[in-house]
Each structure stands twice: as structure tokens, then as C-alpha cells.
Amino acid sequence: MRRALLPVFSAAVASAIAVQRDLVIEDSLLITSHPPAQLADCLRSSYFGTYGGSAATQDHIFLPPPACLLAEDTLSELTSGSLVPLPELEDGARLVWVGPAGVGAPHAQGVMDVDQSWDFISSRAEMLASASSPSEDPADRQGQLVLSAGQLAHPSTPMLQLVHQSPSSLLLHVPANLVPILDTLLPPHLVPVALPLQPLAAGWDPVPDHLVKHLADITANLSFSPALDKILSEGIVMDDIRRNVRWLTGEAPSGIVSRHSFTEGALKAAHWIKDKVEATGATCHLHPFLAGFAPDVICHYPSLLNSTEHIILSAHYDSRGSFGLVRAPGGDDDGSGSGHLLGVAEAVKSQGVQFEKAVTFAFFAGEEQGLYGSHYYAEHLHKQNTTILLQIQADMLAYHAPGEPLQLGLPESIHTPEATYLLSNLSQMYSPELVVGRTAACCSDHQSFVSYGFPATQVFERNGPIVDPMYHNSGDTSQRENYDFSQIVSIAKVTMAAVLTVAGYQVKA
């Protein structure tokens, strides 16, 4: 059901609210194009995140108290936006922003407008509500959702609701029964990001100055290191990455049909990843975050200096396929990022690398349903007052359009510029074959870290939009044209160079 909206338009808003004070109630969301740094303190303290890959069309969401909205100094700063009554959230329900992933030519012709997208999503939810349970044949279990259709959607349970609609995005009330499978209801060009349950008290604020300066100083003092280049060139092995990617996709005989966060295939992948990274010298733990979801796999390497400063390199190992098909190989999204991370871990072992500062390799689940795994981990680190020097997310590294050179796409928005500049400079030194540029591709797990004020960025396969024809498709395997393992290797050199440069390292004799 569509909610009534109160538009906010500069000078008109003060008189509108003065006349209609009953519309300014507790628990009204303010959705605006104004970044939080431009707004009053009372709004910034109720910040619930920034959403969207392009700065021109981003949504900034707040849950301000009525007194804040009624204050003249608050209203004078607003030139556009909407007030939206917040629906009551049942146990386990979430508010989820849904917007464009950044798909471009040659697939842009298949992109729906927002009205069409909501009709598409709601019709799929209705279809699911009336569906019978999935097959219980054991041969199908790797690809089937662990929960039955009756548990996931039933006519007596709350249904999906449209809370707000803008020209480029939707805000949905997602009941608990649909949280695990929201991705399966969306057209391929849309992605979900769940709003946090509590305001991001520090997330609106830029990264602390001393951490920004630290990264800037590292970049300013970079010089080519033959020793580091040798580690990268000899340690990162294409055949290793290929084997790891194909085990995850099921192209090798792993038996995995899907790594959707609610499948047994994802659980199998989690345990396999844990064993693989532990064999390289890390201590790994399975971190559950929401009931039923496959866990995050968090792997810590020992630090020579017993450091309290951390560097995180991450990817998401869950996958998304085509609606109606159980297969979700996720070869590019994000088997390529996970395979790259495993390749870097194997290089750590083969080259005898010992980190001076604390280094974490994180494999997240729940990314395709709304960045849940990374959000819970970033929130945990924030509550622990953990110092993060750098976080890098690797998501979709393998595909480029026919005839294009090897590329490295860096974020257009929602990133720490100093972190992005560091990667760009390291690319020129250690992977000069990569053409470096910008992408508005949205939305991956680095966003969770940015939300909590940690310095973070992302590496992506291409400058410009997503053009992989198998994006969010059951055909996303590695054995296809323009899936390029050499590009994964080149990007892995950049991310490993960044980790070694920021963490500091020694090589065992």
C-alpha cells in the first residue's frame, strides 16, 4: 500500500508544517537529496544512511524527532525531500532501500522505470505467497532455499509494502518472512540495501582526520618496491584463482548449485573457505548475524607488532541467480572477488608474508539481500571502537566488454577518496596494464564500513556501468566469453599491494 507523502520545498515547507502540524509525527522518515553534512545537528543525529551509486540521484534518509522538523533553522536548509510515515516494524521486519545497480549498455534497454519495477516486485511476492513448497528431493537441496515456501510466504503473514517511491528508487517494508529472499523478487538491475535498526550516530561524519591524513601520507610517499613486486608477481597465481572460482560456482566438482545465503550450498562454501584460509596461516571464525543466513567467514592473520590497528580485505561469497531457477553460480558476482581473496591468501602463505599490523580477510554473506553480513560486522567493529586503517571490498572483477582493455573501476561515490587514490596509485606501479577509472555500480559491502565512519573503498571490473550480460543470472559462470582471469590477477596485485603497504610486512627467511 502506498503511503501519503508530505513534500518538502524550501520556504514553502515552514508554512506547510505550521498549518498541518498533525502531519509531523513521531517516526516520520525524511528522505532528501541533501547530504547530512549540510544539515542541522538534530537531523545528523538521526541519520540512517546514504543510498545509491550516483551522487546525482542519492537518497539520504533520516528519522528526526518532530521538534527538529518544526525548527525554523532545520527547515530553512531543506530545498527538496519527502516526509514519510514510518510503518510499524514487526519482529524481524526491515526497511530496505531498492535502487539501480548501475546496469548500462547493452542491457539498459531492459531496465524498468520505478513504477514498472514495483509492479514487477509486488507481483512476484504474490506469486510466492501462493506457491507450493520447493522440492524435497535431496538432489535439489544444494540449490533450494533451506526454508520452505510456506515458511517464507503465506497469505496470513505480513506482505511486502511500498513505503516511498522516488524517480529512481523504492523504500520497502519487508516482513521477516521475505527478508531472506528479497533478492529473488527483484529484477536483475535493482539491488537492495537494508536500513540499519538504529541511527548511524557517527556514520554521517567524515572519516576522522588523522586516518584520512594517514592514507594521504602513504600515497604521497609511495615508491616502487621490487621486493613487493616480486611477492605480487610470484604469489598471485591465475591457476589457483581459476580453481577456487570454479569450485565455488560448481563448474568444478564441488556439488554446489547455488550460494544464495539461505542454501546449503552457501554453508558448504563457508566451511570450505574457512579451511582454505586457515591453511594459509590465519585463524578463521564463522560469524552468524541473522537467523538462517549463512555466516560471515572472518579470518585474522597474526600481527608482528600486536597491533590494535586493522586492515580489512573483503568479498561476498553469496550469489544471486535468475527468478524461478535454483542455479546461482555467481561466477562474477562475486565468485571473482572471493576467488581473488583466496588467491591473495595463498600468496601470503607461498611468499612467507608476515604482517606488522592486524589484517583481516572477510568473506560476507547476506550481501544480495541487503548487505546484512557486512553491516553487522562493521557495526560490531564500531561498538568495539576498533581502529580501521583501510577496508577494501572486491566485488565483480572478471568481466569486461568485448575488445575492452583490462580495467579497474573505482567508486564514484560512497567511498573514502584517500583510500581510492591509494589504490589508483598502486595500480599504476604494480598493474600498469589496468586502465583505471570510475564506476557508479552500486551497492556493495564497503558501504557498510563507510556508514560507520571507517575509511573504505571498492574495486570493480569496469569503468562505467555494469555490462555483464549474466549479471544476477543463473548463467553467471566463469567459462564464457570475456570472463577474464587475467583481469582478476591484475586487480589482486593492487589490493594485495594496498594491504601490504598499509599494514607493513616482513618476509620469513
C-alpha positions as CSV (number, residue, x, y, z in Angstrom):
1,M,0.0,0.0,0.0
2,R,1.4,3.4,-1.0
3,R,1.9,5.9,1.8
4,A,0.8,9.5,1.8
5,L,3.8,11.9,1.4
6,L,4.4,15.4,2.7
7,P,6.6,17.2,0.2
8,V,9.3,19.5,1.4
9,F,10.1,22.5,-0.7
10,S,12.3,25.2,0.7
11,A,10.4,28.3,2.0
12,A,7.0,26.6,1.5
13,V,7.8,23.8,4.0
14,A,7.7,26.0,7.1
15,S,4.2,27.3,6.3
16,A,3.0,23.8,5.2
17,I,4.1,22.3,8.5
18,A,2.8,25.2,10.6
19,V,-0.7,24.6,9.0
20,Q,-0.5,20.8,9.1
21,R,1.3,20.1,12.3
22,D,-0.6,16.9,12.7
23,L,1.4,15.5,9.7
24,V,4.7,16.0,11.6
25,I,4.5,12.9,13.9
26,E,6.9,10.7,15.7
27,D,8.6,8.2,13.5
28,S,8.4,10.1,10.2
29,L,11.3,9.5,7.8
30,L,12.8,12.4,6.0
31,I,14.2,11.4,2.6
32,T,16.2,14.1,0.9
33,S,18.9,14.8,-1.7
34,H,20.8,16.9,0.9
35,P,24.0,15.2,2.3
36,P,24.0,15.1,6.1
37,A,27.0,17.4,6.4
38,Q,24.8,20.3,5.0
39,L,22.0,19.8,7.6
40,A,21.2,20.7,11.2
41,D,22.7,18.8,14.1
42,C,19.3,17.3,15.1
43,L,19.0,15.8,11.6
44,R,22.5,14.4,11.6
45,S,22.0,12.7,14.9
46,S,19.1,10.8,13.3
47,Y,20.9,9.8,10.1
48,F,20.0,6.4,8.7
49,G,22.3,6.2,5.7
50,T,23.0,7.3,2.1
51,Y,21.8,5.1,-0.7
52,G,22.6,5.0,-4.4
53,G,25.7,4.7,-6.5
54,S,25.4,8.1,-8.3
55,A,25.8,11.3,-6.3
56,A,23.3,13.0,-8.5
57,T,20.4,10.6,-7.5
58,Q,21.3,9.6,-4.0
59,D,18.8,9.4,-1.2
60,H,19.9,10.5,2.3
61,I,17.5,9.1,5.0
62,F,16.8,10.5,8.5
63,L,14.4,9.7,11.3
64,P,14.2,13.1,13.1
65,P,12.1,14.0,16.1
66,P,9.2,16.3,15.4
67,A,10.8,19.2,17.3
68,C,13.7,19.0,14.8
69,L,11.4,19.2,11.8
70,L,9.4,22.1,13.3
71,A,12.6,24.2,14.0
72,E,13.0,27.1,11.5
73,D,16.7,26.6,11.2
74,T,16.2,23.0,10.2
75,L,13.6,23.8,7.6
76,S,15.5,26.6,6.0
77,E,18.2,24.2,4.9
78,L,15.9,21.9,3.0
79,T,15.1,22.5,-0.6
80,S,13.7,19.1,-1.5
81,G,12.6,15.9,0.0
82,S,9.7,14.0,1.5
83,L,8.3,13.1,4.9
84,V,7.1,9.5,5.0
85,P,5.2,7.9,7.9
86,L,7.3,5.1,9.3
87,P,5.4,1.8,9.2
88,E,5.4,-0.4,12.3
89,L,8.1,-3.0,12.1
90,E,7.2,-6.4,13.3
91,D,9.8,-8.7,14.8
92,G,12.4,-9.4,12.1
93,A,10.9,-6.9,9.5
94,R,13.2,-4.4,7.9
95,L,13.1,-1.2,5.8
96,V,15.0,-1.8,2.6
97,W,16.1,0.7,0.0
98,V,15.9,-0.7,-3.5
99,G,17.6,1.1,-6.4
100,P,19.6,0.8,-9.6
101,A,22.7,-1.4,-9.6
102,G,24.2,0.7,-12.3
103,V,23.5,-1.5,-15.4
104,G,24.4,0.1,-18.7
105,A,24.5,-0.7,-22.4
106,P,24.0,-3.1,-23.9
107,H,21.5,-4.1,-21.2
108,A,20.0,-0.7,-20.4
109,Q,17.0,-1.4,-22.7
110,G,15.8,-4.0,-20.2
111,V,15.8,-1.6,-17.3
112,M,12.3,-0.8,-16.0
113,D,11.2,2.5,-14.6
114,V,10.3,2.7,-10.9
115,D,6.6,2.2,-11.4
116,Q,7.2,-0.9,-13.5
117,S,9.7,-2.2,-11.0
118,W,7.3,-2.0,-8.1
119,D,4.6,-3.8,-10.1
120,F,7.1,-6.5,-11.0
121,I,8.3,-6.9,-7.4
122,S,4.8,-7.0,-5.9
123,S,3.5,-9.5,-8.5
124,R,6.5,-11.8,-7.7
125,A,5.7,-11.6,-4.0
126,E,2.1,-12.5,-4.7
127,M,3.2,-15.5,-6.8
128,L,5.5,-16.7,-4.0
129,A,2.7,-16.4,-1.4
130,S,0.6,-18.8,-3.5
131,A,3.4,-21.2,-4.4
132,S,3.8,-24.7,-3.1
133,S,6.8,-25.8,-1.2
134,P,10.1,-26.5,-3.1
135,S,11.1,-30.0,-3.9
136,E,12.4,-32.0,-1.0
137,D,14.4,-34.3,-3.3
138,P,17.9,-34.5,-1.7
139,A,19.5,-34.0,-5.1
140,D,17.9,-30.5,-5.3
141,R,18.9,-29.4,-1.8
142,Q,22.1,-27.5,-2.7
143,G,20.1,-25.2,-4.9
144,Q,16.9,-24.9,-2.9
145,L,16.2,-22.4,-0.1
146,V,16.5,-24.1,3.3
147,L,13.2,-22.6,4.3
148,S,10.1,-23.9,2.6
149,A,7.8,-21.6,0.6
150,G,5.2,-22.0,3.3
151,Q,7.6,-20.6,5.9
152,L,8.8,-17.8,3.6
153,A,5.5,-16.5,2.5
154,H,1.9,-17.4,3.5
155,P,-1.3,-15.4,3.0
156,S,-1.6,-15.0,6.8
157,T,1.8,-13.4,7.1
158,P,2.6,-9.6,6.5
159,M,3.2,-8.8,2.9
160,L,5.7,-6.5,1.1
161,Q,4.7,-2.8,1.3
162,L,5.8,0.2,-0.7
163,V,6.7,2.9,1.8
164,H,8.1,5.5,-0.5
165,Q,8.8,5.9,-4.2
166,S,11.2,8.4,-5.9
167,P,12.0,8.8,-9.6
168,S,14.9,6.3,-9.2
169,S,14.3,4.2,-6.0
170,L,11.9,2.4,-3.8
171,L,11.8,2.1,0.0
172,L,10.1,-1.1,1.0
173,H,8.8,-2.5,4.3
174,V,10.0,-6.1,4.1
175,P,8.4,-8.5,6.6
176,A,10.5,-11.1,8.3
177,N,9.3,-13.9,6.1
178,L,10.6,-12.1,2.9
179,V,13.9,-10.7,4.3
180,P,15.9,-13.8,3.4
181,I,14.7,-13.9,-0.2
182,L,14.1,-10.3,-1.2
183,D,16.7,-10.6,-3.9
184,T,14.7,-13.3,-5.7
185,L,11.8,-10.9,-6.1
186,L,13.8,-8.1,-7.8
187,P,14.5,-7.5,-11.5
188,P,18.3,-8.0,-12.2
189,H,19.0,-4.3,-12.5
190,L,17.9,-3.5,-8.9
191,V,19.7,-4.1,-5.7
192,P,18.6,-3.9,-2.0
193,V,20.3,-2.2,0.9
194,A,18.7,-2.6,4.3
195,L,18.4,0.4,6.6
196,P,20.1,0.0,10.0
197,L,17.9,-0.6,13.0
198,Q,19.5,2.3,14.9
199,P,20.7,5.7,13.7
200,L,24.3,5.8,12.4
201,A,25.5,8.1,15.2
202,A,28.9,8.6,13.7
203,G,28.3,7.5,10.1
204,W,27.3,10.8,8.8
205,D,30.6,12.3,9.9
206,P,33.6,12.1,7.6
207,V,36.4,9.6,8.4
208,P,38.5,11.0,11.3
209,D,41.1,13.5,10.0
210,H,44.1,11.5,11.3
211,L,43.0,8.4,9.4
212,V,42.5,10.4,6.2
213,K,45.8,12.0,6.6
214,H,47.5,8.7,7.2
215,L,46.3,7.3,3.9
216,A,47.1,10.6,2.1
217,D,50.7,10.5,3.5
218,I,51.1,6.9,2.4
219,T,50.1,7.8,-1.1
220,A,52.3,10.9,-1.2
221,N,55.3,8.8,-0.2
222,L,54.8,5.8,-2.4
223,S,57.7,4.5,-4.4
224,F,58.0,1.3,-6.5
225,S,59.3,-1.7,-4.5
226,P,61.0,-4.5,-6.4
227,A,60.6,-6.7,-3.3
228,L,56.8,-6.1,-3.2
229,D,56.5,-6.5,-6.9
230,K,58.2,-9.9,-6.6
231,I,55.7,-11.0,-3.9
232,L,52.8,-10.0,-6.1
233,S,54.1,-11.4,-9.4
234,E,55.2,-14.8,-7.9
235,G,52.5,-15.1,-5.2
236,I,49.3,-14.5,-7.1
237,V,48.7,-17.4,-9.4
238,M,46.0,-17.4,-12.0
239,D,45.5,-21.2,-12.0
240,D,44.9,-21.1,-8.2
241,I,42.2,-18.4,-8.6
242,R,40.6,-20.3,-11.5
243,R,40.4,-23.4,-9.4
244,N,38.9,-21.6,-6.5
245,V,36.3,-19.7,-8.6
246,R,35.2,-22.9,-10.3
247,W,34.8,-24.8,-7.1
248,L,32.6,-22.0,-5.8
249,T,30.5,-21.9,-8.9
250,G,30.1,-25.7,-9.2
251,E,31.9,-25.8,-12.5
252,A,34.5,-27.9,-10.7
253,P,33.0,-31.0,-8.9
254,S,32.1,-29.2,-5.6
255,G,28.4,-30.2,-5.8
256,I,27.4,-26.5,-5.2
257,V,24.4,-25.4,-7.3
258,S,23.8,-22.1,-5.5
259,R,25.4,-19.9,-2.9
260,H,22.3,-18.0,-2.1
261,S,22.5,-17.1,1.6
262,F,19.7,-19.5,2.5
263,T,21.0,-22.6,0.7
264,E,23.1,-25.5,1.9
265,G,25.5,-24.6,-0.9
266,A,26.4,-21.4,0.9
267,L,27.0,-23.3,4.2
268,K,29.2,-25.7,2.3
269,A,31.1,-22.8,0.7
270,A,31.6,-21.1,4.1
271,H,33.2,-24.2,5.7
272,W,35.4,-24.7,2.6
273,I,36.6,-21.1,2.6
274,K,37.4,-21.3,6.3
275,D,39.5,-24.4,5.8
276,K,41.3,-22.8,2.8
277,V,42.3,-19.6,4.5
278,E,43.3,-21.3,7.8
279,A,45.7,-23.3,5.7
280,T,47.5,-20.1,4.8
281,G,48.2,-19.1,8.5
282,A,45.0,-17.3,9.5
283,T,42.6,-18.0,12.3
284,C,39.1,-18.1,10.9
285,H,35.7,-18.0,12.6
286,L,32.2,-18.4,11.3
287,H,30.2,-15.3,12.4
288,P,26.4,-15.7,12.4
289,F,24.5,-12.5,12.1
290,L,20.8,-13.2,11.3
291,A,18.9,-16.5,11.9
292,G,19.0,-18.8,9.0
293,F,21.6,-16.8,6.9
294,A,24.9,-18.4,6.1
295,P,27.6,-16.9,8.3
296,D,30.3,-14.4,7.6
297,V,33.8,-16.1,7.4
298,I,36.2,-13.8,9.3
299,C,39.9,-14.7,9.1
300,H,42.6,-12.9,11.1
301,Y,46.3,-13.1,10.4
302,P,48.7,-12.6,13.4
303,S,50.5,-9.3,13.6
304,L,54.2,-9.0,14.4
305,L,53.6,-5.7,16.4
306,N,50.5,-7.0,18.3
307,S,48.7,-4.0,16.6
308,T,45.3,-2.6,17.5
309,E,45.1,-1.0,14.0
310,H,43.3,-3.2,11.4
311,I,43.3,-3.5,7.6
312,I,40.3,-5.5,6.1
313,L,40.2,-7.0,2.6
314,S,36.8,-8.5,1.8
315,A,34.4,-10.0,-0.8
316,H,31.0,-11.6,-0.6
317,Y,30.6,-15.3,-1.2
318,D,26.8,-15.4,-1.5
319,S,25.2,-15.4,-5.0
320,R,22.1,-14.4,-6.9
321,G,20.5,-16.2,-9.9
322,S,17.5,-15.9,-12.2
323,F,14.0,-15.8,-10.8
324,G,12.5,-19.3,-11.0
325,L,15.8,-21.2,-11.4
326,V,17.6,-22.8,-8.5
327,R,21.0,-22.4,-10.0
328,A,23.0,-19.3,-8.8
329,P,26.7,-19.9,-9.7
330,G,27.8,-16.3,-9.0
331,G,30.9,-16.7,-11.1
332,D,31.5,-12.9,-11.5
333,D,29.2,-11.7,-8.7
334,D,31.0,-12.4,-6.5
335,G,33.0,-15.6,-7.2
336,S,35.6,-13.4,-8.8
337,G,36.0,-11.3,-5.7
338,S,36.0,-14.3,-3.4
339,G,38.4,-16.2,-5.7
340,H,40.7,-13.1,-5.7
341,L,40.7,-13.0,-1.9
342,L,41.6,-16.7,-1.7
343,G,44.4,-16.1,-4.2
344,V,45.8,-13.3,-2.1
345,A,45.6,-15.6,1.0
346,E,47.5,-18.3,-0.9
347,A,50.2,-15.6,-1.9
348,V,50.6,-14.7,1.8
349,K,51.5,-18.3,2.5
350,S,53.6,-19.0,-0.5
351,Q,55.7,-15.8,-0.1
352,G,56.2,-16.1,3.6
353,V,54.5,-12.8,4.3
354,Q,54.1,-11.7,8.0
355,F,52.0,-8.6,8.7
356,E,53.2,-6.0,11.1
357,K,49.6,-4.8,11.8
358,A,46.4,-6.7,12.1
359,V,45.0,-7.9,8.8
360,T,41.5,-9.5,8.3
361,F,40.2,-11.3,5.3
362,A,36.4,-11.2,5.4
363,F,34.0,-13.2,3.3
364,F,30.5,-11.8,3.7
365,A,27.1,-13.5,3.3
366,G,23.8,-11.7,3.0
367,E,25.1,-9.1,0.5
368,E,22.5,-9.9,-2.1
369,Q,19.6,-9.4,0.4
370,G,20.8,-6.0,1.6
371,L,24.4,-6.0,2.8
372,Y,23.4,-7.7,6.1
373,G,26.6,-9.6,6.8
374,S,29.0,-6.7,6.3
375,H,26.7,-4.3,8.2
376,Y,26.6,-6.5,11.3
377,Y,30.4,-6.9,11.2
378,A,31.0,-3.2,10.7
379,E,28.6,-2.4,13.4
380,H,30.4,-4.8,15.7
381,L,33.7,-3.2,15.0
382,H,32.3,0.2,15.6
383,K,30.8,-0.8,19.0
384,Q,34.3,-2.2,19.9
385,N,35.9,1.2,19.0
386,T,38.1,-0.7,16.6
387,T,40.6,1.4,14.6
388,I,40.3,0.5,10.9
389,L,43.1,2.0,8.7
390,L,41.6,0.7,5.4
391,Q,38.8,-1.6,4.2
392,I,38.7,-2.7,0.6
393,Q,35.7,-4.6,-1.0
394,A,36.3,-6.7,-4.1
395,D,33.0,-7.2,-6.0
396,M,32.8,-8.3,-9.6
397,L,36.3,-8.3,-11.0
398,A,36.2,-10.6,-14.1
399,Y,34.1,-9.2,-16.9
400,H,34.8,-6.5,-19.5
401,A,33.0,-5.9,-22.8
402,P,34.4,-7.4,-26.0
403,G,37.5,-5.6,-27.2
404,E,38.0,-3.6,-24.0
405,P,41.3,-3.5,-22.1
406,L,41.9,-4.7,-18.6
407,Q,40.3,-2.3,-16.2
408,L,40.0,-1.2,-12.6
409,G,36.8,0.6,-11.7
410,L,36.8,2.7,-8.5
411,P,33.7,4.2,-6.8
412,E,32.2,7.4,-8.0
413,S,30.5,7.9,-4.6
414,I,30.2,6.3,-1.1
415,H,33.9,5.7,-0.6
416,T,36.8,7.4,1.2
417,P,38.6,9.4,-1.6
418,E,42.0,8.9,0.0
419,A,41.6,5.2,0.0
420,T,40.6,5.2,-3.6
421,Y,43.5,7.4,-4.6
422,L,45.9,5.0,-2.9
423,L,44.6,2.1,-4.9
424,S,44.8,4.1,-8.1
425,N,48.4,5.0,-7.5
426,L,49.3,1.4,-6.6
427,S,47.7,0.2,-9.8
428,Q,50.0,2.4,-11.8
429,M,53.0,0.9,-10.1
430,Y,52.1,-2.8,-9.9
431,S,49.4,-3.4,-12.5
432,P,50.0,-0.7,-15.2
433,E,48.1,-2.8,-17.7
434,L,44.9,-1.8,-15.9
435,V,43.0,1.2,-17.3
436,V,41.8,3.0,-14.1
437,G,38.5,4.9,-14.0
438,R,35.3,5.4,-12.1
439,T,32.0,3.5,-11.8
440,A,28.6,4.2,-10.3
441,A,28.0,0.5,-9.9
442,C,26.0,0.1,-6.7
443,C,25.9,-1.3,-3.9
444,S,28.5,-3.4,-2.2
445,D,29.8,-4.2,1.3
446,H,32.3,-1.3,1.6
447,Q,29.2,0.9,2.0
448,S,28.6,-0.7,5.4
449,F,32.0,0.4,6.6
450,V,31.6,3.9,5.2
451,S,28.3,4.2,7.1
452,Y,30.3,3.7,10.4
453,G,33.0,6.3,9.5
454,F,35.7,3.7,8.6
455,P,38.0,4.5,5.6
456,A,36.8,2.2,2.8
457,T,36.6,1.7,-0.9
458,Q,35.8,-0.9,-3.6
459,V,37.5,-2.5,-6.6
460,F,35.3,-3.3,-9.6
461,E,35.8,-4.8,-13.0
462,R,35.0,-1.9,-15.3
463,N,35.0,1.8,-15.7
464,G,31.4,3.0,-16.2
465,P,28.3,0.8,-15.8
466,I,27.8,-2.9,-15.4
467,V,27.7,-4.6,-18.8
468,D,28.0,-8.3,-17.8
469,P,25.1,-9.9,-19.7
470,M,24.9,-12.6,-16.9
471,Y,24.6,-10.2,-14.0
472,H,22.2,-11.6,-11.4
473,N,21.6,-14.5,-13.8
474,S,21.9,-18.3,-13.5
475,G,24.3,-18.2,-16.4
476,D,27.0,-16.4,-14.4
477,T,29.7,-18.9,-14.8
478,S,33.4,-18.4,-15.5
479,Q,33.6,-20.5,-18.7
480,R,32.3,-17.9,-21.0
481,E,33.5,-15.2,-23.4
482,N,35.0,-12.0,-21.8
483,Y,35.2,-13.6,-18.3
484,D,38.9,-12.7,-17.9
485,F,41.0,-14.3,-15.2
486,S,44.0,-12.1,-16.1
487,Q,42.0,-9.1,-15.0
488,I,41.3,-10.7,-11.6
489,V,45.0,-11.3,-11.2
490,S,45.9,-7.7,-12.1
491,I,43.3,-6.4,-9.6
492,A,44.5,-8.8,-6.9
493,K,48.0,-7.3,-7.3
494,V,46.5,-3.9,-6.5
495,T,44.6,-5.0,-3.4
496,M,47.4,-7.1,-2.0
497,A,49.8,-4.2,-2.6
498,A,47.5,-1.9,-0.6
499,V,47.2,-4.4,2.3
500,L,51.0,-4.9,2.4
501,T,51.7,-1.2,2.1
502,V,49.3,-0.1,4.8
503,A,49.8,-3.0,7.2
504,G,53.6,-3.2,6.8
505,Y,55.2,-6.6,6.4
506,Q,58.2,-8.8,6.6
507,V,59.1,-11.9,4.7
508,K,60.2,-15.0,6.6
509,A,63.7,-16.1,5.7
